[in-house]
């Protein structure tokens, strides 16, 4: 099996999708938000979402990784 080539990606290169247009009643605004997600997914395969209204404590509980865990142990 061939392995994927890695690429260094800097934080400022990660698309930050603003979630507000996706909650809009405007079809054009919603479509623009969906297109932005699609393009980010095609280009880098991931993105961050801003203004999603999910409380920080809930995110912290959901994505918490013990400090002794190394990335290789998660794979």
Biopython code that builds the backbone (N, CA, C, O; Angstrom):
import numpy as np
from Bio.PDB.StructureBuilder import StructureBuilder

atoms = [
    (1, "UNK", "N", (0.838, -1.166, 0.000)),
    (1, "UNK", "CA", (0.000, 0.000, 0.000)),
    (1, "UNK", "C", (0.895, 1.244, 0.000)),
    (1, "UNK", "O", (1.838, 1.330, 0.786)),
    (2, "UNK", "N", (0.605, 2.184, -0.861)),
    (2, "UNK", "CA", (1.378, 3.424, -0.933)),
    (2, "UNK", "C", (0.978, 4.343, 0.210)),
    (2, "UNK", "O", (-0.191, 4.412, 0.588)),
    (3, "UNK", "N", (1.954, 5.040, 0.748)),
    (3, "UNK", "CA", (1.649, 5.975, 1.824)),
    (3, "UNK", "C", (1.450, 7.377, 1.247)),
    (3, "UNK", "O", (2.015, 7.721, 0.208)),
    (4, "UNK", "N", (0.647, 8.171, 1.930)),
    (4, "UNK", "CA", (0.375, 9.531, 1.484)),
    (4, "UNK", "C", (1.568, 10.428, 1.786)),
    (4, "UNK", "O", (2.256, 10.242, 2.789)),
    (5, "UNK", "N", (1.802, 11.379, 0.931)),
    (5, "UNK", "CA", (2.878, 12.343, 1.168)),
    (5, "UNK", "C", (2.375, 13.396, 2.143)),
    (5, "UNK", "O", (1.235, 13.851, 2.055)),
    (6, "UNK", "N", (3.236, 13.770, 3.065)),
    (6, "UNK", "CA", (2.844, 14.787, 4.033)),
    (6, "UNK", "C", (3.208, 16.170, 3.517)),
    (6, "UNK", "O", (4.102, 16.328, 2.687)),
    (7, "UNK", "N", (2.504, 17.155, 4.021)),
    (7, "UNK", "CA", (2.744, 18.534, 3.642)),
    (7, "UNK", "C", (2.605, 19.391, 4.894)),
    (7, "UNK", "O", (1.682, 19.196, 5.685)),
    (8, "UNK", "N", (3.502, 20.317, 5.069)),
    (8, "UNK", "CA", (3.405, 21.228, 6.202)),
    (8, "UNK", "C", (2.359, 22.284, 5.892)),
    (8, "UNK", "O", (2.397, 22.931, 4.846)),
    (9, "UNK", "N", (1.427, 22.446, 6.817)),
    (9, "UNK", "CA", (0.389, 23.461, 6.676)),
    (9, "UNK", "C", (0.476, 24.377, 7.887)),
    (9, "UNK", "O", (0.439, 23.911, 9.026)),
    (10, "UNK", "N", (0.590, 25.652, 7.648)),
    (10, "UNK", "CA", (0.666, 26.622, 8.726)),
    (10, "UNK", "C", (-0.744, 27.044, 9.145)),
    (10, "UNK", "O", (-1.674, 27.028, 8.340)),
    (11, "UNK", "N", (-0.883, 27.414, 10.396)),
    (11, "UNK", "CA", (-2.196, 27.753, 10.957)),
    (11, "UNK", "C", (-2.910, 28.813, 10.129)),
    (11, "UNK", "O", (-4.122, 28.727, 9.929)),
    (12, "UNK", "N", (-2.191, 29.791, 9.657)),
    (12, "UNK", "CA", (-2.847, 30.861, 8.891)),
    (12, "UNK", "C", (-3.295, 30.409, 7.501)),
    (12, "UNK", "O", (-3.962, 31.171, 6.801)),
    (13, "UNK", "N", (-2.948, 29.199, 7.087)),
    (13, "UNK", "CA", (-3.398, 28.656, 5.805)),
    (13, "UNK", "C", (-4.700, 27.858, 5.937)),
    (13, "UNK", "O", (-5.339, 27.537, 4.935)),
    (14, "UNK", "N", (-5.084, 27.543, 7.164)),
    (14, "UNK", "CA", (-6.303, 26.755, 7.382)),
    (14, "UNK", "C", (-7.509, 27.663, 7.199)),
    (14, "UNK", "O", (-7.624, 28.681, 7.882)),
    (15, "UNK", "N", (-8.409, 27.310, 6.290)),
    (15, "UNK", "CA", (-9.590, 28.148, 6.084)),
    (15, "UNK", "C", (-10.440, 28.219, 7.355)),
    (15, "UNK", "O", (-10.705, 27.203, 7.997)),
    (16, "UNK", "N", (-10.859, 29.429, 7.701)),
    (16, "UNK", "CA", (-11.742, 29.634, 8.854)),
    (16, "UNK", "C", (-13.115, 30.008, 8.310)),
    (16, "UNK", "O", (-13.338, 31.139, 7.878)),
    (17, "UNK", "N", (-14.024, 29.049, 8.337)),
    (17, "UNK", "CA", (-15.372, 29.251, 7.806)),
    (17, "UNK", "C", (-16.214, 29.954, 8.867)),
    (17, "UNK", "O", (-16.284, 29.500, 10.009)),
    (18, "UNK", "N", (-16.848, 31.055, 8.494)),
    (18, "UNK", "CA", (-17.757, 31.755, 9.401)),
    (18, "UNK", "C", (-19.126, 31.115, 9.244)),
    (18, "UNK", "O", (-19.686, 31.078, 8.148)),
    (19, "UNK", "N", (-19.658, 30.611, 10.352)),
    (19, "UNK", "CA", (-20.871, 29.800, 10.309)),
    (19, "UNK", "C", (-22.153, 30.617, 10.152)),
    (19, "UNK", "O", (-23.194, 30.054, 9.812)),
    (20, "UNK", "N", (-22.105, 31.904, 10.385)),
    (20, "UNK", "CA", (-23.315, 32.733, 10.349)),
    (20, "UNK", "C", (-24.081, 32.617, 9.026)),
    (20, "UNK", "O", (-25.304, 32.476, 9.065)),
    (21, "UNK", "N", (-23.426, 32.668, 7.853)),
    (21, "UNK", "CA", (-24.209, 32.561, 6.610)),
    (21, "UNK", "C", (-24.997, 31.254, 6.493)),
    (21, "UNK", "O", (-26.041, 31.223, 5.842)),
    (22, "UNK", "N", (-24.519, 30.192, 7.105)),
    (22, "UNK", "CA", (-25.225, 28.913, 7.009)),
    (22, "UNK", "C", (-26.521, 28.914, 7.819)),
    (22, "UNK", "O", (-27.403, 28.088, 7.581)),
    (23, "UNK", "N", (-26.641, 29.844, 8.780)),
    (23, "UNK", "CA", (-27.874, 29.963, 9.552)),
    (23, "UNK", "C", (-28.809, 31.008, 8.954)),
    (23, "UNK", "O", (-29.898, 31.246, 9.476)),
    (24, "UNK", "N", (-28.392, 31.612, 7.889)),
    (24, "UNK", "CA", (-29.146, 32.695, 7.268)),
    (24, "UNK", "C", (-30.412, 32.171, 6.589)),
    (24, "UNK", "O", (-30.472, 31.022, 6.152)),
    (25, "UNK", "N", (-31.400, 33.025, 6.514)),
    (25, "UNK", "CA", (-32.619, 32.671, 5.769)),
    (25, "UNK", "C", (-32.443, 32.958, 4.287)),
    (25, "UNK", "O", (-33.305, 32.631, 3.472)),
    (26, "UNK", "N", (-31.320, 33.570, 3.948)),
    (26, "UNK", "CA", (-31.030, 33.876, 2.552)),
    (26, "UNK", "C", (-30.426, 32.653, 1.869)),
    (26, "UNK", "O", (-29.397, 32.132, 2.299)),
    (27, "UNK", "N", (-31.067, 32.211, 0.821)),
    (27, "UNK", "CA", (-30.567, 31.049, 0.078)),
    (27, "UNK", "C", (-29.181, 31.328, -0.489)),
    (27, "UNK", "O", (-28.317, 30.451, -0.469)),
    (28, "UNK", "N", (-28.959, 32.535, -0.994)),
    (28, "UNK", "CA", (-27.651, 32.874, -1.574)),
    (28, "UNK", "C", (-26.553, 32.842, -0.509)),
    (28, "UNK", "O", (-25.453, 32.357, -0.772)),
    (29, "UNK", "N", (-26.842, 33.352, 0.681)),
    (29, "UNK", "CA", (-25.844, 33.337, 1.752)),
    (29, "UNK", "C", (-25.539, 31.910, 2.178)),
    (29, "UNK", "O", (-24.379, 31.562, 2.399)),
    (30, "UNK", "N", (-26.570, 31.084, 2.294)),
    (30, "UNK", "CA", (-26.368, 29.680, 2.674)),
    (30, "UNK", "C", (-25.553, 28.949, 1.617)),
    (30, "UNK", "O", (-24.635, 28.198, 1.949)),
    (31, "UNK", "N", (-25.881, 29.162, 0.352)),
    (31, "UNK", "CA", (-25.147, 28.502, -0.722)),
    (31, "UNK", "C", (-23.688, 28.944, -0.743)),
    (31, "UNK", "O", (-22.798, 28.137, -1.011)),
    (32, "UNK", "N", (-23.439, 30.220, -0.462)),
    (32, "UNK", "CA", (-22.058, 30.716, -0.424)),
    (32, "UNK", "C", (-21.286, 30.037, 0.700)),
    (32, "UNK", "O", (-20.118, 29.689, 0.527)),
    (33, "UNK", "N", (-21.929, 29.844, 1.854)),
    (33, "UNK", "CA", (-21.284, 29.158, 2.974)),
    (33, "UNK", "C", (-20.977, 27.708, 2.650)),
    (33, "UNK", "O", (-19.904, 27.204, 2.979)),
    (34, "UNK", "N", (-21.913, 27.045, 2.010)),
    (34, "UNK", "CA", (-21.712, 25.641, 1.622)),
    (34, "UNK", "C", (-20.587, 25.538, 0.599)),
    (34, "UNK", "O", (-19.759, 24.631, 0.678)),
    (35, "UNK", "N", (-20.552, 26.448, -0.349)),
    (35, "UNK", "CA", (-19.483, 26.450, -1.355)),
    (35, "UNK", "C", (-18.121, 26.668, -0.701)),
    (35, "UNK", "O", (-17.134, 26.049, -1.098)),
    (36, "UNK", "N", (-18.065, 27.541, 0.293)),
    (36, "UNK", "CA", (-16.808, 27.798, 1.005)),
    (36, "UNK", "C", (-16.320, 26.526, 1.710)),
    (36, "UNK", "O", (-15.129, 26.217, 1.680)),
    (37, "UNK", "N", (-17.229, 25.798, 2.337)),
    (37, "UNK", "CA", (-16.870, 24.527, 2.986)),
    (37, "UNK", "C", (-16.399, 23.512, 1.948)),
    (37, "UNK", "O", (-15.407, 22.815, 2.161)),
    (38, "UNK", "N", (-17.101, 23.432, 0.844)),
    (38, "UNK", "CA", (-16.728, 22.490, -0.221)),
    (38, "UNK", "C", (-15.322, 22.787, -0.744)),
    (38, "UNK", "O", (-14.508, 21.876, -0.895)),
    (39, "UNK", "N", (-15.040, 24.054, -1.018)),
    (39, "UNK", "CA", (-13.726, 24.422, -1.549)),
    (39, "UNK", "C", (-12.613, 24.142, -0.538)),
    (39, "UNK", "O", (-11.537, 23.672, -0.908)),
    (40, "UNK", "N", (-12.875, 24.429, 0.735)),
    (40, "UNK", "CA", (-11.869, 24.159, 1.769)),
    (40, "UNK", "C", (-11.628, 22.655, 1.892)),
    (40, "UNK", "O", (-10.495, 22.214, 2.084)),
    (41, "UNK", "N", (-12.684, 21.886, 1.780)),
    (41, "UNK", "CA", (-12.563, 20.426, 1.880)),
    (41, "UNK", "C", (-11.781, 19.854, 0.699)),
    (41, "UNK", "O", (-10.972, 18.941, 0.865)),
    (42, "UNK", "N", (-12.022, 20.383, -0.461)),
    (42, "UNK", "CA", (-11.311, 19.921, -1.655)),
    (42, "UNK", "C", (-9.827, 20.296, -1.592)),
    (42, "UNK", "O", (-8.966, 19.509, -1.984)),
    (43, "UNK", "N", (-9.539, 21.492, -1.101)),
    (43, "UNK", "CA", (-8.163, 21.998, -1.109)),
    (43, "UNK", "C", (-7.306, 21.381, -0.014)),
    (43, "UNK", "O", (-6.195, 20.929, -0.292)),
    (44, "UNK", "N", (-7.796, 21.349, 1.233)),
    (44, "UNK", "CA", (-6.974, 20.882, 2.348)),
    (44, "UNK", "C", (-7.563, 19.694, 3.093)),
    (44, "UNK", "O", (-6.876, 19.079, 3.909)),
    (45, "UNK", "N", (-8.778, 19.371, 2.836)),
    (45, "UNK", "CA", (-9.488, 18.277, 3.504)),
    (45, "UNK", "C", (-9.927, 18.610, 4.922)),
    (45, "UNK", "O", (-10.493, 17.756, 5.605)),
    (46, "UNK", "N", (-9.682, 19.815, 5.370)),
    (46, "UNK", "CA", (-10.187, 20.232, 6.676)),
    (46, "UNK", "C", (-10.235, 21.755, 6.753)),
    (46, "UNK", "O", (-9.668, 22.453, 5.912)),
    (47, "UNK", "N", (-10.924, 22.256, 7.779)),
    (47, "UNK", "CA", (-11.114, 23.688, 7.969)),
    (47, "UNK", "C", (-11.546, 23.909, 9.410)),
    (47, "UNK", "O", (-11.867, 22.956, 10.120)),
    (48, "UNK", "N", (-11.553, 25.164, 9.842)),
    (48, "UNK", "CA", (-12.087, 25.474, 11.167)),
    (48, "UNK", "C", (-13.390, 26.243, 10.978)),
    (48, "UNK", "O", (-13.593, 26.896, 9.954)),
    (49, "UNK", "N", (-14.255, 26.162, 11.955)),
    (49, "UNK", "CA", (-15.541, 26.857, 11.888)),
    (49, "UNK", "C", (-15.583, 27.902, 12.988)),
    (49, "UNK", "O", (-15.294, 27.606, 14.147)),
    (50, "UNK", "N", (-15.944, 29.122, 12.623)),
    (50, "UNK", "CA", (-16.037, 30.228, 13.573)),
    (50, "UNK", "C", (-17.500, 30.630, 13.731)),
    (50, "UNK", "O", (-18.317, 30.416, 12.835)),
    (51, "UNK", "N", (-17.813, 31.212, 14.875)),
    (51, "UNK", "CA", (-19.165, 31.706, 15.171)),
    (51, "UNK", "C", (-20.218, 30.602, 15.087)),
    (51, "UNK", "O", (-21.301, 30.808, 14.540)),
    (52, "UNK", "N", (-19.896, 29.444, 15.628)),
    (52, "UNK", "CA", (-20.794, 28.292, 15.577)),
    (52, "UNK", "C", (-21.741, 28.225, 16.767)),
    (52, "UNK", "O", (-22.691, 27.443, 16.750)),
    (53, "UNK", "N", (-21.505, 29.016, 17.785)),
    (53, "UNK", "CA", (-22.340, 29.109, 18.991)),
    (53, "UNK", "C", (-22.294, 27.861, 19.872)),
    (53, "UNK", "O", (-23.184, 27.666, 20.700)),
    (54, "UNK", "N", (-21.290, 27.023, 19.713)),
    (54, "UNK", "CA", (-21.123, 25.874, 20.600)),
    (54, "UNK", "C", (-20.282, 26.347, 21.782)),
    (54, "UNK", "O", (-19.178, 26.854, 21.584)),
    (55, "UNK", "N", (-20.785, 26.191, 23.015)),
    (55, "UNK", "CA", (-20.038, 26.675, 24.175)),
    (55, "UNK", "C", (-18.651, 26.018, 24.285)),
    (55, "UNK", "O", (-18.492, 24.826, 24.023)),
    (56, "UNK", "N", (-17.654, 26.827, 24.679)),
    (56, "UNK", "CA", (-16.281, 26.342, 24.778)),
    (56, "UNK", "C", (-16.156, 25.149, 25.714)),
    (56, "UNK", "O", (-15.409, 24.216, 25.418)),
    (57, "UNK", "N", (-16.875, 25.156, 26.844)),
    (57, "UNK", "CA", (-16.756, 24.032, 27.776)),
    (57, "UNK", "C", (-17.251, 22.730, 27.146)),
    (57, "UNK", "O", (-16.712, 21.663, 27.438)),
    (58, "UNK", "N", (-18.258, 22.803, 26.295)),
    (58, "UNK", "CA", (-18.735, 21.601, 25.609)),
    (58, "UNK", "C", (-17.694, 21.108, 24.601)),
    (58, "UNK", "O", (-17.467, 19.903, 24.484)),
    (59, "UNK", "N", (-17.070, 22.019, 23.885)),
    (59, "UNK", "CA", (-16.000, 21.628, 22.959)),
    (59, "UNK", "C", (-14.830, 21.009, 23.705)),
    (59, "UNK", "O", (-14.261, 20.007, 23.272)),
    (60, "UNK", "N", (-14.477, 21.620, 24.841)),
    (60, "UNK", "CA", (-13.362, 21.099, 25.635)),
    (60, "UNK", "C", (-13.653, 19.679, 26.116)),
    (60, "UNK", "O", (-12.760, 18.831, 26.109)),
    (61, "UNK", "N", (-14.871, 19.415, 26.527)),
    (61, "UNK", "CA", (-15.231, 18.059, 26.987)),
    (61, "UNK", "C", (-15.252, 17.070, 25.824)),
    (61, "UNK", "O", (-14.868, 15.911, 25.983)),
    (62, "UNK", "N", (-15.692, 17.520, 24.679)),
    (62, "UNK", "CA", (-15.818, 16.640, 23.514)),
    (62, "UNK", "C", (-14.468, 16.255, 22.928)),
    (62, "UNK", "O", (-14.255, 15.101, 22.555)),
    (63, "UNK", "N", (-13.564, 17.212, 22.847)),
    (63, "UNK", "CA", (-12.291, 16.982, 22.173)),
    (63, "UNK", "C", (-11.107, 16.896, 23.120)),
    (63, "UNK", "O", (-9.966, 17.086, 22.699)),
    (64, "UNK", "N", (-11.355, 16.617, 24.383)),
    (64, "UNK", "CA", (-10.284, 16.536, 25.357)),
    (64, "UNK", "C", (-9.444, 15.284, 25.135)),
    (64, "UNK", "O", (-9.976, 14.186, 24.976)),
    (65, "UNK", "N", (-8.130, 15.464, 25.127)),
    (65, "UNK", "CA", (-7.189, 14.354, 24.996)),
    (65, "UNK", "C", (-6.291, 14.389, 26.227)),
    (65, "UNK", "O", (-5.730, 15.438, 26.541)),
    (66, "UNK", "N", (-6.142, 13.276, 26.926)),
    (66, "UNK", "CA", (-5.279, 13.268, 28.113)),
    (66, "UNK", "C", (-3.874, 13.759, 27.775)),
    (66, "UNK", "O", (-3.349, 13.441, 26.708)),
    (67, "UNK", "N", (-3.261, 14.531, 28.675)),
    (67, "UNK", "CA", (-1.923, 15.090, 28.402)),
    (67, "UNK", "C", (-0.855, 14.043, 28.136)),
    (67, "UNK", "O", (0.135, 14.347, 27.470)),
    (68, "UNK", "N", (-1.016, 12.833, 28.626)),
    (68, "UNK", "CA", (0.005, 11.803, 28.431)),
    (68, "UNK", "C", (-0.160, 11.060, 27.110)),
    (68, "UNK", "O", (0.676, 10.225, 26.767)),
    (69, "UNK", "N", (-1.220, 11.348, 26.369)),
    (69, "UNK", "CA", (-1.476, 10.673, 25.107)),
    (69, "UNK", "C", (-0.631, 11.299, 23.999)),
    (69, "UNK", "O", (-0.587, 12.521, 23.857)),
    (70, "UNK", "N", (0.026, 10.466, 23.230)),
    (70, "UNK", "CA", (0.771, 10.979, 22.084)),
    (70, "UNK", "C", (-0.055, 10.750, 20.839)),
    (70, "UNK", "O", (-0.907, 9.862, 20.800)),
    (71, "UNK", "N", (0.197, 11.544, 19.834)),
    (71, "UNK", "CA", (-0.584, 11.446, 18.598)),
    (71, "UNK", "C", (-0.493, 10.046, 17.998)),
    (71, "UNK", "O", (-1.501, 9.521, 17.524)),
    (72, "UNK", "N", (0.659, 9.443, 18.007)),
    (72, "UNK", "CA", (0.813, 8.117, 17.390)),
    (72, "UNK", "C", (-0.046, 7.073, 18.096)),
    (72, "UNK", "O", (-0.459, 6.093, 17.475)),
    (73, "UNK", "N", (-0.324, 7.269, 19.394)),
    (73, "UNK", "CA", (-1.175, 6.312, 20.113)),
    (73, "UNK", "C", (-2.632, 6.476, 19.742)),
    (73, "UNK", "O", (-3.432, 5.573, 19.987)),
    (74, "UNK", "N", (-3.006, 7.621, 19.147)),
    (74, "UNK", "CA", (-4.383, 7.849, 18.756)),
    (74, "UNK", "C", (-4.721, 7.197, 17.412)),
    (74, "UNK", "O", (-5.891, 6.983, 17.095)),
    (75, "UNK", "N", (-3.701, 6.888, 16.637)),
    (75, "UNK", "CA", (-3.937, 6.339, 15.291)),
    (75, "UNK", "C", (-4.279, 4.869, 15.319)),
    (75, "UNK", "O", (-4.504, 4.267, 14.270)),
]
sb = StructureBuilder()
sb.init_structure("model")
sb.init_model(0)
sb.init_chain("A")
sb.init_seg("    ")
for serial, (resi, resn, name, xyz) in enumerate(atoms, 1):
    if name == "N":
        sb.init_residue(resn, " ", resi, " ")
    sb.init_atom(name, np.array(xyz, "f"), 0.0, 1.0, " ", f" {name:<3s}", serial, name[0])
structure = sb.get_structure()
